[in-house]
Amino acid sequence: MQYSVFQTCGNCPELTSKLEKAVNTIKDKDASIKELNGLCSKFETQLKKQDEILKMFAEKKGHKVTNFPK
């Protein structure tokens, strides 16, 4: 049984619906991943600044700071 370009089978509406749901799920997950990457970047920046502040504090108090992570 052959179909032309404009004819559809009985499964097409169901499969189209499943495909749309899958695409929406992927879009939602992609948005979540982007949001999490942004949060990780902000957290990393915050930790680097915290390290710099702790190093400055330690040096001010006269402690020797060695092997401080960059």
CHARMM-style PDB file with segment names, atoms N, HN, CA, C and O in Angstrom:
ATOM      1  N   MET     1       0.846  -1.175   0.000  1.00  0.00      PROA
ATOM      2  CA  MET     1       0.000   0.000   0.000  1.00  0.00      PROA
ATOM      3  C   MET     1       0.888   1.234   0.000  1.00  0.00      PROA
ATOM      4  O   MET     1       1.693   1.407   0.916  1.00  0.00      PROA
ATOM      5  N   GLN     2       0.765   2.086  -0.992  1.00  0.00      PROA
ATOM      6  HN  GLN     2       0.111   1.945  -1.735  1.00  0.00      PROA
ATOM      7  CA  GLN     2       1.565   3.293  -1.100  1.00  0.00      PROA
ATOM      8  C   GLN     2       0.716   4.519  -0.798  1.00  0.00      PROA
ATOM      9  O   GLN     2      -0.481   4.553  -1.084  1.00  0.00      PROA
ATOM     10  N   TYR     3       1.351   5.513  -0.221  1.00  0.00      PROA
ATOM     11  HN  TYR     3       2.324   5.485   0.011  1.00  0.00      PROA
ATOM     12  CA  TYR     3       0.677   6.771   0.100  1.00  0.00      PROA
ATOM     13  C   TYR     3       1.348   7.893  -0.682  1.00  0.00      PROA
ATOM     14  O   TYR     3       2.558   7.877  -0.903  1.00  0.00      PROA
ATOM     15  N   SER     4       0.571   8.833  -1.081  1.00  0.00      PROA
ATOM     16  HN  SER     4      -0.412   8.846  -0.901  1.00  0.00      PROA
ATOM     17  CA  SER     4       1.159  10.015  -1.705  1.00  0.00      PROA
ATOM     18  C   SER     4       1.661  10.936  -0.598  1.00  0.00      PROA
ATOM     19  O   SER     4       1.477  10.650   0.585  1.00  0.00      PROA
ATOM     20  N   VAL     5       2.278  12.008  -0.972  1.00  0.00      PROA
ATOM     21  HN  VAL     5       2.428  12.240  -1.933  1.00  0.00      PROA
ATOM     22  CA  VAL     5       2.852  12.938  -0.001  1.00  0.00      PROA
ATOM     23  C   VAL     5       1.781  13.505   0.916  1.00  0.00      PROA
ATOM     24  O   VAL     5       2.066  13.776   2.082  1.00  0.00      PROA
ATOM     25  N   PHE     6       0.566  13.692   0.435  1.00  0.00      PROA
ATOM     26  HN  PHE     6       0.334  13.472  -0.512  1.00  0.00      PROA
ATOM     27  CA  PHE     6      -0.482  14.349   1.211  1.00  0.00      PROA
ATOM     28  C   PHE     6      -1.409  13.384   1.939  1.00  0.00      PROA
ATOM     29  O   PHE     6      -2.268  13.824   2.705  1.00  0.00      PROA
ATOM     30  N   GLN     7      -1.260  12.093   1.721  1.00  0.00      PROA
ATOM     31  HN  GLN     7      -0.563  11.736   1.100  1.00  0.00      PROA
ATOM     32  CA  GLN     7      -2.086  11.126   2.432  1.00  0.00      PROA
ATOM     33  C   GLN     7      -1.372  10.719   3.717  1.00  0.00      PROA
ATOM     34  O   GLN     7      -0.144  10.755   3.804  1.00  0.00      PROA
ATOM     35  N   THR     8      -2.157  10.339   4.699  1.00  0.00      PROA
ATOM     36  HN  THR     8      -3.154  10.310   4.628  1.00  0.00      PROA
ATOM     37  CA  THR     8      -1.572   9.902   5.954  1.00  0.00      PROA
ATOM     38  C   THR     8      -2.124   8.524   6.316  1.00  0.00      PROA
ATOM     39  O   THR     8      -3.196   8.123   5.864  1.00  0.00      PROA
ATOM     40  N   CYS     9      -1.375   7.829   7.126  1.00  0.00      PROA
ATOM     41  HN  CYS     9      -0.504   8.155   7.493  1.00  0.00      PROA
ATOM     42  CA  CYS     9      -1.830   6.526   7.588  1.00  0.00      PROA
ATOM     43  C   CYS     9      -2.620   6.697   8.882  1.00  0.00      PROA
ATOM     44  O   CYS     9      -2.724   7.805   9.407  1.00  0.00      PROA
ATOM     45  N   GLY    10      -3.159   5.637   9.379  1.00  0.00      PROA
ATOM     46  HN  GLY    10      -3.075   4.736   8.952  1.00  0.00      PROA
ATOM     47  CA  GLY    10      -3.942   5.685  10.604  1.00  0.00      PROA
ATOM     48  C   GLY    10      -3.115   5.985  11.840  1.00  0.00      PROA
ATOM     49  O   GLY    10      -3.643   6.471  12.841  1.00  0.00      PROA
ATOM     50  N   ASN    11      -1.824   5.701  11.779  1.00  0.00      PROA
ATOM     51  HN  ASN    11      -1.394   5.306  10.967  1.00  0.00      PROA
ATOM     52  CA  ASN    11      -0.933   5.931  12.925  1.00  0.00      PROA
ATOM     53  C   ASN    11      -0.359   7.342  12.966  1.00  0.00      PROA
ATOM     54  O   ASN    11       0.196   7.751  13.986  1.00  0.00      PROA
ATOM     55  N   CYS    12      -0.483   8.084  11.884  1.00  0.00      PROA
ATOM     56  HN  CYS    12      -0.934   7.751  11.056  1.00  0.00      PROA
ATOM     57  CA  CYS    12       0.163   9.406  11.802  1.00  0.00      PROA
ATOM     58  C   CYS    12      -0.253  10.364  12.916  1.00  0.00      PROA
ATOM     59  O   CYS    12       0.624  10.979  13.521  1.00  0.00      PROA
ATOM     60  N   PRO    13      -1.517  10.522  13.214  1.00  0.00      PROA
ATOM     61  CA  PRO    13      -1.874  11.462  14.298  1.00  0.00      PROA
ATOM     62  C   PRO    13      -1.256  11.070  15.647  1.00  0.00      PROA
ATOM     63  O   PRO    13      -0.775  11.924  16.393  1.00  0.00      PROA
ATOM     64  N   GLU    14      -1.277   9.790  15.940  1.00  0.00      PROA
ATOM     65  HN  GLU    14      -1.668   9.097  15.334  1.00  0.00      PROA
ATOM     66  CA  GLU    14      -0.710   9.320  17.210  1.00  0.00      PROA
ATOM     67  C   GLU    14       0.805   9.517  17.234  1.00  0.00      PROA
ATOM     68  O   GLU    14       1.360   9.983  18.229  1.00  0.00      PROA
ATOM     69  N   LEU    15       1.465   9.161  16.140  1.00  0.00      PROA
ATOM     70  HN  LEU    15       1.014   8.782  15.332  1.00  0.00      PROA
ATOM     71  CA  LEU    15       2.914   9.311  16.075  1.00  0.00      PROA
ATOM     72  C   LEU    15       3.324  10.787  16.072  1.00  0.00      PROA
ATOM     73  O   LEU    15       4.341  11.153  16.663  1.00  0.00      PROA
ATOM     74  N   THR    16       2.541  11.623  15.413  1.00  0.00      PROA
ATOM     75  HN  THR    16       1.715  11.326  14.933  1.00  0.00      PROA
ATOM     76  CA  THR    16       2.821  13.052  15.418  1.00  0.00      PROA
ATOM     77  C   THR    16       2.703  13.609  16.826  1.00  0.00      PROA
ATOM     78  O   THR    16       3.520  14.429  17.248  1.00  0.00      PROA
ATOM     79  N   SER    17       1.695  13.167  17.545  1.00  0.00      PROA
ATOM     80  HN  SER    17       1.031  12.502  17.203  1.00  0.00      PROA
ATOM     81  CA  SER    17       1.516  13.609  18.927  1.00  0.00      PROA
ATOM     82  C   SER    17       2.692  13.165  19.795  1.00  0.00      PROA
ATOM     83  O   SER    17       3.200  13.948  20.597  1.00  0.00      PROA
ATOM     84  N   LYS    18       3.121  11.926  19.642  1.00  0.00      PROA
ATOM     85  HN  LYS    18       2.708  11.290  18.990  1.00  0.00      PROA
ATOM     86  CA  LYS    18       4.258  11.420  20.410  1.00  0.00      PROA
ATOM     87  C   LYS    18       5.534  12.190  20.059  1.00  0.00      PROA
ATOM     88  O   LYS    18       6.345  12.505  20.930  1.00  0.00      PROA
ATOM     89  N   LEU    19       5.692  12.484  18.772  1.00  0.00      PROA
ATOM     90  HN  LEU    19       5.033  12.228  18.065  1.00  0.00      PROA
ATOM     91  CA  LEU    19       6.872  13.231  18.344  1.00  0.00      PROA
ATOM     92  C   LEU    19       6.872  14.636  18.941  1.00  0.00      PROA
ATOM     93  O   LEU    19       7.911  15.105  19.406  1.00  0.00      PROA
ATOM     94  N   GLU    20       5.735  15.307  18.936  1.00  0.00      PROA
ATOM     95  HN  GLU    20       4.891  14.926  18.558  1.00  0.00      PROA
ATOM     96  CA  GLU    20       5.640  16.645  19.517  1.00  0.00      PROA
ATOM     97  C   GLU    20       5.944  16.622  21.013  1.00  0.00      PROA
ATOM     98  O   GLU    20       6.616  17.516  21.526  1.00  0.00      PROA
ATOM     99  N   LYS    21       5.448  15.599  21.712  1.00  0.00      PROA
ATOM    100  HN  LYS    21       4.901  14.873  21.295  1.00  0.00      PROA
ATOM    101  CA  LYS    21       5.743  15.476  23.142  1.00  0.00      PROA
ATOM    102  C   LYS    21       7.237  15.266  23.373  1.00  0.00      PROA
ATOM    103  O   LYS    21       7.816  15.844  24.293  1.00  0.00      PROA
ATOM    104  N   ALA    22       7.859  14.436  22.533  1.00  0.00      PROA
ATOM    105  HN  ALA    22       7.390  13.966  21.785  1.00  0.00      PROA
ATOM    106  CA  ALA    22       9.288  14.169  22.667  1.00  0.00      PROA
ATOM    107  C   ALA    22      10.098  15.439  22.401  1.00  0.00      PROA
ATOM    108  O   ALA    22      11.059  15.732  23.112  1.00  0.00      PROA
ATOM    109  N   VAL    23       9.705  16.182  21.382  1.00  0.00      PROA
ATOM    110  HN  VAL    23       8.924  15.945  20.804  1.00  0.00      PROA
ATOM    111  CA  VAL    23      10.405  17.431  21.056  1.00  0.00      PROA
ATOM    112  C   VAL    23      10.269  18.419  22.207  1.00  0.00      PROA
ATOM    113  O   VAL    23      11.243  19.076  22.572  1.00  0.00      PROA
ATOM    114  N   ASN    24       9.084  18.533  22.777  1.00  0.00      PROA
ATOM    115  HN  ASN    24       8.293  17.999  22.480  1.00  0.00      PROA
ATOM    116  CA  ASN    24       8.879  19.444  23.916  1.00  0.00      PROA
ATOM    117  C   ASN    24       9.699  19.020  25.129  1.00  0.00      PROA
ATOM    118  O   ASN    24      10.255  19.862  25.834  1.00  0.00      PROA
ATOM    119  N   THR    25       9.772  17.723  25.368  1.00  0.00      PROA
ATOM    120  HN  THR    25       9.320  17.039  24.796  1.00  0.00      PROA
ATOM    121  CA  THR    25      10.571  17.208  26.473  1.00  0.00      PROA
ATOM    122  C   THR    25      12.041  17.552  26.275  1.00  0.00      PROA
ATOM    123  O   THR    25      12.724  17.967  27.210  1.00  0.00      PROA
ATOM    124  N   ILE    26      12.517  17.375  25.055  1.00  0.00      PROA
ATOM    125  HN  ILE    26      11.962  17.038  24.295  1.00  0.00      PROA
ATOM    126  CA  ILE    26      13.915  17.685  24.748  1.00  0.00      PROA
ATOM    127  C   ILE    26      14.177  19.177  24.923  1.00  0.00      PROA
ATOM    128  O   ILE    26      15.215  19.558  25.463  1.00  0.00      PROA
ATOM    129  N   LYS    27      13.263  20.017  24.480  1.00  0.00      PROA
ATOM    130  HN  LYS    27      12.419  19.706  24.041  1.00  0.00      PROA
ATOM    131  CA  LYS    27      13.424  21.464  24.641  1.00  0.00      PROA
ATOM    132  C   LYS    27      13.472  21.839  26.118  1.00  0.00      PROA
ATOM    133  O   LYS    27      14.280  22.674  26.524  1.00  0.00      PROA
ATOM    134  N   ASP    28      12.608  21.224  26.920  1.00  0.00      PROA
ATOM    135  HN  ASP    28      11.951  20.546  26.590  1.00  0.00      PROA
ATOM    136  CA  ASP    28      12.597  21.503  28.361  1.00  0.00      PROA
ATOM    137  C   ASP    28      13.920  21.074  29.009  1.00  0.00      PROA
ATOM    138  O   ASP    28      14.483  21.794  29.834  1.00  0.00      PROA
ATOM    139  N   LYS    29      14.398  19.900  28.622  1.00  0.00      PROA
ATOM    140  HN  LYS    29      13.941  19.316  27.952  1.00  0.00      PROA
ATOM    141  CA  LYS    29      15.660  19.415  29.186  1.00  0.00      PROA
ATOM    142  C   LYS    29      16.822  20.294  28.748  1.00  0.00      PROA
ATOM    143  O   LYS    29      17.731  20.560  29.534  1.00  0.00      PROA
ATOM    144  N   ASP    30      16.797  20.743  27.506  1.00  0.00      PROA
ATOM    145  HN  ASP    30      16.059  20.527  26.868  1.00  0.00      PROA
ATOM    146  CA  ASP    30      17.845  21.625  27.010  1.00  0.00      PROA
ATOM    147  C   ASP    30      17.853  22.943  27.779  1.00  0.00      PROA
ATOM    148  O   ASP    30      18.915  23.459  28.128  1.00  0.00      PROA
ATOM    149  N   ALA    31      16.674  23.478  28.039  1.00  0.00      PROA
ATOM    150  HN  ALA    31      15.811  23.059  27.756  1.00  0.00      PROA
ATOM    151  CA  ALA    31      16.577  24.719  28.815  1.00  0.00      PROA
ATOM    152  C   ALA    31      17.107  24.499  30.234  1.00  0.00      PROA
ATOM    153  O   ALA    31      17.790  25.363  30.783  1.00  0.00      PROA
ATOM    154  N   SER    32      16.793  23.348  30.823  1.00  0.00      PROA
ATOM    155  HN  SER    32      16.238  22.646  30.377  1.00  0.00      PROA
ATOM    156  CA  SER    32      17.282  23.034  32.173  1.00  0.00      PROA
ATOM    157  C   SER    32      18.807  22.922  32.185  1.00  0.00      PROA
ATOM    158  O   SER    32      19.464  23.395  33.113  1.00  0.00      PROA
ATOM    159  N   ILE    33      19.357  22.300  31.158  1.00  0.00      PROA
ATOM    160  HN  ILE    33      18.823  21.916  30.405  1.00  0.00      PROA
ATOM    161  CA  ILE    33      20.808  22.150  31.068  1.00  0.00      PROA
ATOM    162  C   ILE    33      21.475  23.518  30.962  1.00  0.00      PROA
ATOM    163  O   ILE    33      22.483  23.771  31.621  1.00  0.00      PROA
ATOM    164  N   LYS    34      20.920  24.392  30.140  1.00  0.00      PROA
ATOM    165  HN  LYS    34      20.101  24.186  29.604  1.00  0.00      PROA
ATOM    166  CA  LYS    34      21.484  25.731  29.996  1.00  0.00      PROA
ATOM    167  C   LYS    34      21.413  26.488  31.321  1.00  0.00      PROA
ATOM    168  O   LYS    34      22.358  27.184  31.691  1.00  0.00      PROA
ATOM    169  N   GLU    35      20.308  26.354  32.026  1.00  0.00      PROA
ATOM    170  HN  GLU    35      19.540  25.788  31.726  1.00  0.00      PROA
ATOM    171  CA  GLU    35      20.153  27.026  33.315  1.00  0.00      PROA
ATOM    172  C   GLU    35      21.171  26.485  34.331  1.00  0.00      PROA
ATOM    173  O   GLU    35      21.784  27.256  35.070  1.00  0.00      PROA
ATOM    174  N   LEU    36      21.344  25.176  34.362  1.00  0.00      PROA
ATOM    175  HN  LEU    36      20.846  24.550  33.762  1.00  0.00      PROA
ATOM    176  CA  LEU    36      22.303  24.570  35.288  1.00  0.00      PROA
ATOM    177  C   LEU    36      23.732  24.978  34.941  1.00  0.00      PROA
ATOM    178  O   LEU    36      24.540  25.217  35.839  1.00  0.00      PROA
ATOM    179  N   ASN    37      24.052  25.060  33.655  1.00  0.00      PROA
ATOM    180  HN  ASN    37      23.396  24.865  32.926  1.00  0.00      PROA
ATOM    181  CA  ASN    37      25.389  25.514  33.254  1.00  0.00      PROA
ATOM    182  C   ASN    37      25.633  26.943  33.717  1.00  0.00      PROA
ATOM    183  O   ASN    37      26.730  27.276  34.164  1.00  0.00      PROA
ATOM    184  N   GLY    38      24.620  27.779  33.611  1.00  0.00      PROA
ATOM    185  HN  GLY    38      23.728  27.508  33.248  1.00  0.00      PROA
ATOM    186  CA  GLY    38      24.742  29.157  34.079  1.00  0.00      PROA
ATOM    187  C   GLY    38      24.972  29.218  35.580  1.00  0.00      PROA
ATOM    188  O   GLY    38      25.808  29.986  36.057  1.00  0.00      PROA
ATOM    189  N   LEU    39      24.227  28.407  36.323  1.00  0.00      PROA
ATOM    190  HN  LEU    39      23.548  27.783  35.936  1.00  0.00      PROA
ATOM    191  CA  LEU    39      24.395  28.367  37.775  1.00  0.00      PROA
ATOM    192  C   LEU    39      25.780  27.852  38.164  1.00  0.00      PROA
ATOM    193  O   LEU    39      26.399  28.370  39.094  1.00  0.00      PROA
ATOM    194  N   CYS    40      26.259  26.842  37.459  1.00  0.00      PROA
ATOM    195  HN  CYS    40      25.756  26.422  36.704  1.00  0.00      PROA
ATOM    196  CA  CYS    40      27.598  26.306  37.742  1.00  0.00      PROA
ATOM    197  C   CYS    40      28.669  27.359  37.487  1.00  0.00      PROA
ATOM    198  O   CYS    40      29.627  27.479  38.250  1.00  0.00      PROA
ATOM    199  N   SER    41      28.502  28.109  36.424  1.00  0.00      PROA
ATOM    200  HN  SER    41      27.723  28.011  35.804  1.00  0.00      PROA
ATOM    201  CA  SER    41      29.456  29.171  36.105  1.00  0.00      PROA
ATOM    202  C   SER    41      29.463  30.233  37.199  1.00  0.00      PROA
ATOM    203  O   SER    41      30.527  30.684  37.623  1.00  0.00      PROA
ATOM    204  N   LYS    42      28.280  30.632  37.656  1.00  0.00      PROA
ATOM    205  HN  LYS    42      27.416  30.266  37.312  1.00  0.00      PROA
ATOM    206  CA  LYS    42      28.194  31.628  38.727  1.00  0.00      PROA
ATOM    207  C   LYS    42      28.803  31.088  40.019  1.00  0.00      PROA
ATOM    208  O   LYS    42      29.495  31.814  40.734  1.00  0.00      PROA
ATOM    209  N   PHE    43      28.549  29.828  40.314  1.00  0.00      PROA
ATOM    210  HN  PHE    43      27.987  29.238  39.733  1.00  0.00      PROA
ATOM    211  CA  PHE    43      29.087  29.218  41.527  1.00  0.00      PROA
ATOM    212  C   PHE    43      30.602  29.143  41.460  1.00  0.00      PROA
ATOM    213  O   PHE    43      31.282  29.410  42.451  1.00  0.00      PROA
ATOM    214  N   GLU    44      31.134  28.783  40.300  1.00  0.00      PROA
ATOM    215  HN  GLU    44      30.582  28.567  39.495  1.00  0.00      PROA
ATOM    216  CA  GLU    44      32.583  28.718  40.132  1.00  0.00      PROA
ATOM    217  C   GLU    44      33.214  30.089  40.338  1.00  0.00      PROA
ATOM    218  O   GLU    44      34.246  30.210  40.998  1.00  0.00      PROA
ATOM    219  N   THR    45      32.594  31.119  39.774  1.00  0.00      PROA
ATOM    220  HN  THR    45      31.756  31.021  39.238  1.00  0.00      PROA
ATOM    221  CA  THR    45      33.088  32.487  39.954  1.00  0.00      PROA
ATOM    222  C   THR    45      33.059  32.879  41.421  1.00  0.00      PROA
ATOM    223  O   THR    45      34.005  33.481  41.930  1.00  0.00      PROA
ATOM    224  N   GLN    46      31.977  32.539  42.092  1.00  0.00      PROA
ATOM    225  HN  GLN    46      31.209  32.051  41.679  1.00  0.00      PROA
ATOM    226  CA  GLN    46      31.842  32.861  43.511  1.00  0.00      PROA
ATOM    227  C   GLN    46      32.928  32.171  44.329  1.00  0.00      PROA
ATOM    228  O   GLN    46      33.507  32.780  45.228  1.00  0.00      PROA
ATOM    229  N   LEU    47      33.206  30.917  44.028  1.00  0.00      PROA
ATOM    230  HN  LEU    47      32.736  30.422  43.297  1.00  0.00      PROA
ATOM    231  CA  LEU    47      34.237  30.189  44.766  1.00  0.00      PROA
ATOM    232  C   LEU    47      35.625  30.771  44.514  1.00  0.00      PROA
ATOM    233  O   LEU    47      36.444  30.840  45.431  1.00  0.00      PROA
ATOM    234  N   LYS    48      35.894  31.187  43.286  1.00  0.00      PROA
ATOM    235  HN  LYS    48      35.229  31.130  42.541  1.00  0.00      PROA
ATOM    236  CA  LYS    48      37.190  31.806  42.995  1.00  0.00      PROA
ATOM    237  C   LYS    48      37.361  33.102  43.771  1.00  0.00      PROA
ATOM    238  O   LYS    48      38.431  33.364  44.321  1.00  0.00      PROA
ATOM    239  N   LYS    49      36.314  33.909  43.818  1.00  0.00      PROA
ATOM    240  HN  LYS    49      35.445  33.696  43.372  1.00  0.00      PROA
ATOM    241  CA  LYS    49      36.380  35.169  44.572  1.00  0.00      PROA
ATOM    242  C   LYS    49      36.553  34.888  46.058  1.00  0.00      PROA
ATOM    243  O   LYS    49      37.298  35.585  46.748  1.00  0.00      PROA
ATOM    244  N   GLN    50      35.858  33.859  46.548  1.00  0.00      PROA
ATOM    245  HN  GLN    50      35.253  33.293  45.987  1.00  0.00      PROA
ATOM    246  CA  GLN    50      35.984  33.493  47.960  1.00  0.00      PROA
ATOM    247  C   GLN    50      37.420  33.073  48.260  1.00  0.00      PROA
ATOM    248  O   GLN    50      37.973  33.440  49.296  1.00  0.00      PROA
ATOM    249  N   ASP    51      38.023  32.302  47.353  1.00  0.00      PROA
ATOM    250  HN  ASP    51      37.574  32.003  46.511  1.00  0.00      PROA
ATOM    251  CA  ASP    51      39.412  31.889  47.547  1.00  0.00      PROA
ATOM    252  C   ASP    51      40.338  33.099  47.608  1.00  0.00      PROA
ATOM    253  O   ASP    51      41.242  33.155  48.442  1.00  0.00      PROA
ATOM    254  N   GLU    52      40.107  34.073  46.715  1.00  0.00      PROA
ATOM    255  HN  GLU    52      39.372  34.027  46.038  1.00  0.00      PROA
ATOM    256  CA  GLU    52      40.938  35.276  46.715  1.00  0.00      PROA
ATOM    257  C   GLU    52      40.799  36.041  48.030  1.00  0.00      PROA
ATOM    258  O   GLU    52      41.788  36.519  48.586  1.00  0.00      PROA
ATOM    259  N   ILE    53      39.582  36.150  48.513  1.00  0.00      PROA
ATOM    260  HN  ILE    53      38.779  35.761  48.062  1.00  0.00      PROA
ATOM    261  CA  ILE    53      39.337  36.862  49.774  1.00  0.00      PROA
ATOM    262  C   ILE    53      39.994  36.133  50.940  1.00  0.00      PROA
ATOM    263  O   ILE    53      40.608  36.761  51.802  1.00  0.00      PROA
ATOM    264  N   LEU    54      39.865  34.810  50.966  1.00  0.00      PROA
ATOM    265  HN  LEU    54      39.366  34.300  50.266  1.00  0.00      PROA
ATOM    266  CA  LEU    54      40.502  34.038  52.043  1.00  0.00      PROA
ATOM    267  C   LEU    54      42.016  34.167  51.993  1.00  0.00      PROA
ATOM    268  O   LEU    54      42.666  34.250  53.035  1.00  0.00      PROA
ATOM    269  N   LYS    55      42.584  34.184  50.793  1.00  0.00      PROA
ATOM    270  HN  LYS    55      42.056  34.116  49.946  1.00  0.00      PROA
ATOM    271  CA  LYS    55      44.028  34.344  50.661  1.00  0.00      PROA
ATOM    272  C   LYS    55      44.451  35.715  51.178  1.00  0.00      PROA
ATOM    273  O   LYS    55      45.433  35.828  51.913  1.00  0.00      PROA
ATOM    274  N   MET    56      43.716  36.755  50.798  1.00  0.00      PROA
ATOM    275  HN  MET    56      42.918  36.663  50.201  1.00  0.00      PROA
ATOM    276  CA  MET    56      44.030  38.114  51.265  1.00  0.00      PROA
ATOM    277  C   MET    56      43.914  38.186  52.787  1.00  0.00      PROA
ATOM    278  O   MET    56      44.755  38.803  53.441  1.00  0.00      PROA
ATOM    279  N   PHE    57      42.900  37.574  53.343  1.00  0.00      PROA
ATOM    280  HN  PHE    57      42.217  37.074  52.811  1.00  0.00      PROA
ATOM    281  CA  PHE    57      42.694  37.582  54.791  1.00  0.00      PROA
ATOM    282  C   PHE    57      43.855  36.886  55.496  1.00  0.00      PROA
ATOM    283  O   PHE    57      44.387  37.384  56.489  1.00  0.00      PROA
ATOM    284  N   ALA    58      44.241  35.711  54.956  1.00  0.00      PROA
ATOM    285  HN  ALA    58      43.809  35.306  54.150  1.00  0.00      PROA
ATOM    286  CA  ALA    58      45.329  34.950  55.562  1.00  0.00      PROA
ATOM    287  C   ALA    58      46.636  35.735  55.512  1.00  0.00      PROA
ATOM    288  O   ALA    58      47.391  35.758  56.484  1.00  0.00      PROA
ATOM    289  N   GLU    59      46.902  36.379  54.371  1.00  0.00      PROA
ATOM    290  HN  GLU    59      46.289  36.361  53.581  1.00  0.00      PROA
ATOM    291  CA  GLU    59      48.127  37.167  54.239  1.00  0.00      PROA
ATOM    292  C   GLU    59      48.108  38.360  55.189  1.00  0.00      PROA
ATOM    293  O   GLU    59      49.135  38.713  55.768  1.00  0.00      PROA
ATOM    294  N   LYS    60      46.943  38.977  55.347  1.00  0.00      PROA
ATOM    295  HN  LYS    60      46.108  38.690  54.877  1.00  0.00      PROA
ATOM    296  CA  LYS    60      46.815  40.126  56.247  1.00  0.00      PROA
ATOM    297  C   LYS    60      47.091  39.718  57.696  1.00  0.00      PROA
ATOM    298  O   LYS    60      47.664  40.489  58.466  1.00  0.00      PROA
ATOM    299  N   LYS    61      46.683  38.513  58.057  1.00  0.00      PROA
ATOM    300  HN  LYS    61      46.217  37.886  57.431  1.00  0.00      PROA
ATOM    301  CA  LYS    61      46.898  38.024  59.420  1.00  0.00      PROA
ATOM    302  C   LYS    61      48.307  37.473  59.617  1.00  0.00      PROA
ATOM    303  O   LYS    61      48.665  37.047  60.715  1.00  0.00      PROA
ATOM    304  N   GLY    62      49.112  37.483  58.538  1.00  0.00      PROA
ATOM    305  HN  GLY    62      48.821  37.829  57.646  1.00  0.00      PROA
ATOM    306  CA  GLY    62      50.484  37.039  58.666  1.00  0.00      PROA
ATOM    307  C   GLY    62      50.700  35.568  58.411  1.00  0.00      PROA
ATOM    308  O   GLY    62      51.782  35.055  58.696  1.00  0.00      PROA
ATOM    309  N   HSD    63      49.728  34.881  57.895  1.00  0.00      PROA
ATOM    310  HN  HSD    63      48.849  35.298  57.663  1.00  0.00      PROA
ATOM    311  CA  HSD    63      49.892  33.459  57.589  1.00  0.00      PROA
ATOM    312  C   HSD    63      50.568  33.303  56.245  1.00  0.00      PROA
ATOM    313  O   HSD    63      50.345  34.085  55.321  1.00  0.00      PROA
ATOM    314  N   LYS    64      51.396  32.282  56.152  1.00  0.00      PROA
ATOM    315  HN  LYS    64      51.578  31.646  56.903  1.00  0.00      PROA
ATOM    316  CA  LYS    64      52.048  31.997  54.884  1.00  0.00      PROA
ATOM    317  C   LYS    64      51.105  31.155  54.032  1.00  0.00      PROA
ATOM    318  O   LYS    64      50.636  30.099  54.456  1.00  0.00      PROA
ATOM    319  N   VAL    65      50.837  31.640  52.827  1.00  0.00      PROA
ATOM    320  HN  VAL    65      51.218  32.498  52.482  1.00  0.00      PROA
ATOM    321  CA  VAL    65      49.909  30.927  51.946  1.00  0.00      PROA
ATOM    322  C   VAL    65      50.709  30.288  50.829  1.00  0.00      PROA
ATOM    323  O   VAL    65      51.351  30.979  50.039  1.00  0.00      PROA
ATOM    324  N   THR    66      50.667  28.945  50.764  1.00  0.00      PROA
ATOM    325  HN  THR    66      50.145  28.384  51.406  1.00  0.00      PROA
ATOM    326  CA  THR    66      51.362  28.219  49.712  1.00  0.00      PROA
ATOM    327  C   THR    66      50.413  27.290  48.994  1.00  0.00      PROA
ATOM    328  O   THR    66      49.412  26.843  49.556  1.00  0.00      PROA
ATOM    329  N   ASN    67      50.732  27.008  47.766  1.00  0.00      PROA
ATOM    330  HN  ASN    67      51.544  27.371  47.310  1.00  0.00      PROA
ATOM    331  CA  ASN    67      49.933  26.082  46.946  1.00  0.00      PROA
ATOM    332  C   ASN    67      48.461  26.443  46.941  1.00  0.00      PROA
ATOM    333  O   ASN    67      47.596  25.574  47.044  1.00  0.00      PROA
ATOM    334  N   PHE    68      48.192  27.697  46.823  1.00  0.00      PROA
ATOM    335  HN  PHE    68      48.895  28.403  46.739  1.00  0.00      PROA
ATOM    336  CA  PHE    68      46.786  28.144  46.802  1.00  0.00      PROA
ATOM    337  C   PHE    68      46.220  27.863  45.419  1.00  0.00      PROA
ATOM    338  O   PHE    68      46.836  28.232  44.420  1.00  0.00      PROA
ATOM    339  N   PRO    69      45.060  27.218  45.338  1.00  0.00      PROA
ATOM    340  CA  PRO    69      44.494  26.892  44.020  1.00  0.00      PROA
ATOM    341  C   PRO    69      44.121  28.149  43.242  1.00  0.00      PROA
ATOM    342  O   PRO    69      43.698  29.156  43.811  1.00  0.00      PROA
ATOM    343  N   LYS    70      44.289  28.060  41.925  1.00  0.00      PROA
ATOM    344  HN  LYS    70      44.633  27.242  41.463  1.00  0.00      PROA
ATOM    345  CA  LYS    70      43.952  29.201  41.077  1.00  0.00      PROA
ATOM    346  C   LYS    70      42.625  29.013  40.431  1.00  0.00      PROA
ATOM    347  OT1 LYS    70      42.177  29.879  39.679  1.00  0.00      PROA
TER     348      LYS     70
END
